[in-house]
């Protein structure tokens, strides 16, 4: 096949990297949504016009390199916290991760060429893009960061409206819709009008759900989110462990006093990941000090934990008397940070941890039914609640100090907002350096404590909604829709079957 591409060689490579990078600007927190159709259309047309499937795959790979390098640029900040040890890794942090996940975009670039031009190629491209995006959960411990569906998490009410279909489709279904809509915009006036019409219906459906959502008659506790704003260098070195612990105790006392003064609901104190600079399960005195500062409220505290030769990243529930009410060990570990995948012979971030047994639902006095999570675990669509044991609210503790005041903490926070819509559950997000926030069961932000502040946030945790369609069926729905698109792309029409058989259409 003769290539009809207007550019070749290094110009083509540069174009694909640029297209991917521009498409990444549609992600939170930039939200330049208009750039997504442009980037995707460039990739789609280049895949169509490439002289071979190998060239199409190469262009898909380069697009993925641009997209993920820009979207994950903030990973470099994590290396800078230990730059004296891993200075040589700094230029490769985000490109290195991009190198591992960019091949997933080769697949739609190749597969769209095996069907006839027109709508079938669009369907094949969109369906295979979504399937491959969903498949990132199987890479190492999973890395489903920045699915295209998160583009719709616009700030404020506009975003609240746009993400409501996730209660049925999940974030992957939103990705499928965005790819289809982006490519349809360039297929003539009628197709563009259809996209506009569907968008109007989409907005109407989102507005209706927001206005009609009726919470269950369940009263959740009042959250006391303690944000100590401890720099990551001090978290690692424990240079001022006593001073930082005292800071958390002081903020806890302030927050508990305020929470009890407001009355009405029992408060629960929540510290972030790495909130306690030691082994809390082995430190009875520290637990008693936390209990006294909480003034009778239970506390959820992030802490390391040692058991034999195993180390865990844990969330420990401290009862009002200072005893341990429950322990949750993080089960989804961060590749290259908390455990070592086979692909690299070194560990860039400190510590090699053991994964816990899996998600739990706690039903504890003063807390109600809560689903605990730690940091990375919140990004997994359809995998944030214990099977057949639905909680009334979700809490995730995190320490995003690793990534500085960048897009990283904001993208992380956006995942919590999306999980709230998918599951119909309020999400409490407690972070060491920020951003800490609370979302209701429709993904509407009810409280926020910004980046880089040492402060305490006191706010009621909203009530849950009835189980959503997505919470019942999970990712099976977007997967089925994506596969359906791919199947429809393969079904020939009677009118063009003979032309296809005669070799008129070639990929």
C-alpha positions, -999 to 999 in steps of 0.1 A, spaced: 0 0 0 13 34 -9 14 60 19 -7 91 14 7 108 45 17 145 38 47 141 61 73 113 66 103 105 86 112 127 116 84 151 107 58 124 110 74 112 143 73 148 156 37 152 145 26 121 164 44 131 196 29 166 194 -6 152 187 -4 129 218 10 157 240 -18 181 229 -44 154 236 -31 150 271 -39 187 278 -76 176 279 -69 158 311 -74 173 346 -64 199 357 -60 217 323 -93 205 308 -85 217 273 -112 194 260 -112 208 225 -77 194 219 -88 158 223 -107 155 190 -78 172 172 -52 147 186 -74 117 181 -82 126 145 -46 130 137 -38 96 150 -68 81 133 -60 96 99 -24 87 101 -33 51 110 -56 50 79 -31 64 55 1 47 68 18 25 42 16 -6 64 3 -19 97 39 -16 111 40 21 103 5 26 119 17 8 150 48 30 152 26 61 149 3 48 176 33 42 199 46 77 193 12 92 200 11 72 233 46 84 242 35 120 238 2 115 256 15 97 286 48 117 289 28 149 291 0 135 312 24 119 337 51 146 337 47 150 375 63 116 381 96 134 379 89 151 412 90 118 430 125 111 417 136 146 428 128 137 464 158 113 462 178 131 435 211 125 452 206 87 447 187 86 414 197 118 396 203 98 364 166 86 364 152 122 364 150 126 326 134 91 322 107 91 349 76 100 329 90 89 295 99 56 311 64 49 323 51 61 290 73 36 272 56 8 291 20 18 284 23 35 250 21 1 232 -15 -2 242 -24 26 217 -7 6 189 -36 -18 189 -64 6 178 -40 21 152 -36 -14 137 -71 -28 141 -89 1 125 -71 -8 92 -86 -43 90 -122 -31 83 -136 -10 55 -133 28 56 -160 49 71 -180 43 103 -167 8 107 -132 20 112 -144 46 137 -162 19 156 -132 -4 155 -109 24 166 -131 35 195 -139 0 207 -103 -13 206 -90 19 222 -114 14 252 -106 -23 255 -69 -17 256 -73 11 280 -93 -12 303 -65 -38 299 -40 -16 317 -53 -30 350 -34 -62 341 0 -46 337 21 -52 369 -3 -44 397 -24 -23 373 -19 12 360 -52 26 347 -42 62 353 -57 90 331 -84 72 312 -99 96 286 -133 96 305 -117 117 332 -116 146 307 -152 152 315 -144 160 351 -146 197 345 -146 220 376 -178 228 394 -214 221 383 -204 216 346 -183 186 356 -209 173 380 -234 172 351 -210 157 325 -199 127 346 -233 115 358 -235 88 331 -206 71 348 -232 58 373 -241 34 344 -212 33 321 -182 39 344 -152 60 334 -144 35 306 -178 40 291 -171 78 291 -138 71 273 -157 51 246 -182 80 242 -154 106 239 -134 87 213 -166 81 192 -177 117 195 -142 131 188 -139 111 155 -175 117 145 -170 155 146 -149 152 114 -172 129 94 -194 156 79 -221 179 89 -247 153 97 -223 135 120 -213 167 137 -250 175 143 -255 140 157 -226 146 182 -242 179 192 -276 162 197 -261 134 217 -243 159 238 -275 178 246 -291 145 257 -260 136 277 -263 170 296 -300 166 301 -295 131 315 -268 144 339 -289 173 350 -319 150 356 -298 126 377 -284 154 398 -318 169 405 -336 135 411 -309 117 432 -325 107 465 -300 97 492 -307 68 515 -319 74 550 -284 68 564 -265 93 585 -227 91 581 -203 106 606 -187 140 606 -152 139 591 -122 157 608 -96 156 580 -61 164 594 -37 178 568 -3 182 584 16 193 553 48 175 561 74 177 533 82 144 517 119 147 527 109 148 563 85 119 558 113 98 545 141 109 569 119 113 600 141 144 606 114 160 628 92 131 636 83 143 671 75 178 659 54 166 631 35 142 654 28 171 677 15 191 648 -10 164 639 -21 161 675 -26 198 678 -47 199 646 -66 169 657 -75 186 690 -87 217 672 -108 197 647 -123 175 673 -133 205 695 -150 221 665 -167 189 654 -182 182 689 -192 219 693 -213 217 661 -232 187 675 -256 164 657 -232 138 643 -204 117 658 -170 128 644 -143 106 631 -107 118 629 -88 109 597 -51 112 592 -34 107 558 -11 80 546 22 82 565 5 104 591 21 86 619 60 85 617 65 51 631 47 18 638 14 28 654 3 -8 661 33 -12 683 31 22 701 5 21 728 14 55 742 11 72 707 -23 57 702 -34 70 736 -22 104 728 -41 103 695 -72 92 714 -69 121 739 -65 146 711 -95 132 694 -115 137 726 -135 105 724 -138 103 686 -124 73 668 -95 79 645 -82 65 612 -45 68 610 -20 60 582 10 41 594 36 15 584 33 -19 600 57 -48 605 47 -84 608 76 -109 608 96 -101 577 67 -84 560 61 -46 559 27 -32 551 13 2 543 -17 3 567 -47 22 578 -53 17 615 -86 24 633 -79 37 668 -108 34 693 -116 62 718 -97 43 745 -65 40 723 -69 4 714 -68 -9 678 -103 -14 665 -93 -26 630 -64 -27 605 -65 -24 568 -33 -33 548 -30 -18 513 -36 -45 487 -28 -27 454 8 -16 456 25 11 434 48 -5 409 84 8 412 75 25 444 61 0 469 72 -32 451 96 -41 424 84 -54 390 107 -77 372 113 -53 344 138 -31 364 167 -43 385 164 -14 410 138 3 432 135 40 426 114 48 457 121 35 492 107 3 505 94 -30 493 60 -38 508 37 -68 510 2 -65 497 -27 -70 520 -55 -96 515 -79 -72 498 -107 -47 502 -128 -47 534 -159 -30 548 -156 -19 584 -187 -15 606 -172 2 637 -188 23 664 -189 60 656 -179 53 620 -207 34 605 -200 12 574 -168 25 558 -147 11 530 -110 19 537 -85 25 509 -49 38 507 -37 61 479 -33 42 447 -63 19 452 -88 46 445 -78 47 408 -93 13 400 -128 17 385 -151 -11 397 -127 -23 424 -131 0 453 -156 -19 475 -155 -53 491 -175 -79 471 -211 -83 483 -204 -60 513 -212 -24 502 -202 3 526 -220 36 533 -190 57 525 -154 54 512 -123 69 526 -89 70 509 -58 83 526 -29 95 506 5 112 506 8 131 474 38 152 487 59 129 464 45 148 434 46 184 445 22 211 436 16 196 401 -11 179 381 -5 146 399 -25 153 431 -53 169 411 -55 139 388 -55 117 418 -83 136 434 -103 134 402 -103 96 405 -121 99 438 -147 121 423 -153 96 395 -155 66 420 -182 85 439 -204 87 408 -197 51 398 -206 36 431 -232 61 444 -211 65 475 -196 96 492 -158 97 491 -135 112 517 -100 120 504 -74 127 532 -40 139 520 -8 149 538 0 180 518 -33 183 500 -56 183 483 -81 169 509 -117 169 499 -151 153 504 -175 143 475 -211 134 478 -225 103 460 -230 123 428 -194 135 427 -202 170 439 -175 185 460 -189 195 495 -156 204 512 -120 211 503 -86 219 519 -62 231 493 -26 222 486 3 231 509 -17 240 540 -13 226 575 -49 227 587 -80 207 596 -112 203 577 -144 195 595 -174 186 574 -203 161 574 -200 131 552 -230 130 529 -254 100 528 -251 73 501 -274 68 472 -290 34 463 -266 11 444 -259 23 409 -262 3 378 -224 4 375 -220 -7 412 -240 -39 403 -224 -48 370 -191 -30 371 -168 -29 341 -188 -55 322 -210 -28 308 -183 -6 291 -164 -38 280 -196 -52 264 -203 -19 246 -167 -17 234 -167 -52 221 -201 -45 204 -185 -16 185 -157 -39 174 -182 -66 163 -204 -41 144 -172 -29 126 -167 -64 113 -202 -70 100 -202 -63 62 -232 -48 45 -247 -66 16 -242 -35 -6 -205 -34 -2 -197 -70 4 -188 -77 -33 -165 -47 -34 -147 -59 -3 -144 -94 -17 -129 -80 -49 -102 -62 -29 -115 -26 -34 -109 -19 3 -74 -25 15 -57 -18 48 
